[in-house]
C-alpha cells in the first residue's frame, strides 16, 4: 500500500469551470450555476433537466407556452445539479 506521507491533498484550481459552479452554488446563485453546468458536454442522465432549467432563464415565455412551471423546472435543475 502506497503511503500518502508528504503529499499535499489535491485542491481544485480556482479558475476552472467546476470551481466557478461550486462557488455559485455556495453563494446560492443557482441561476449562474445552472447556466455554467448546462455547458458541460457530459452531464449523463441529468443533462436534459439541467439544460432545460438553464434555458428557461433565457426563454421563460416559450416554456410557459409549452406548459412548464418555472419554479418547478428550476427546482428540478438545482436538485439534479446537486446529485
Secondary structure, DSSP 8 states (H G I E B T S, - for coil): ----TT-------TTSHHHHHHHHHHTT-HHHHHHHHTT-S--GGGHHHHHHHHHHHH-HHHHHHTT--HHHHHHHHHHHHH-
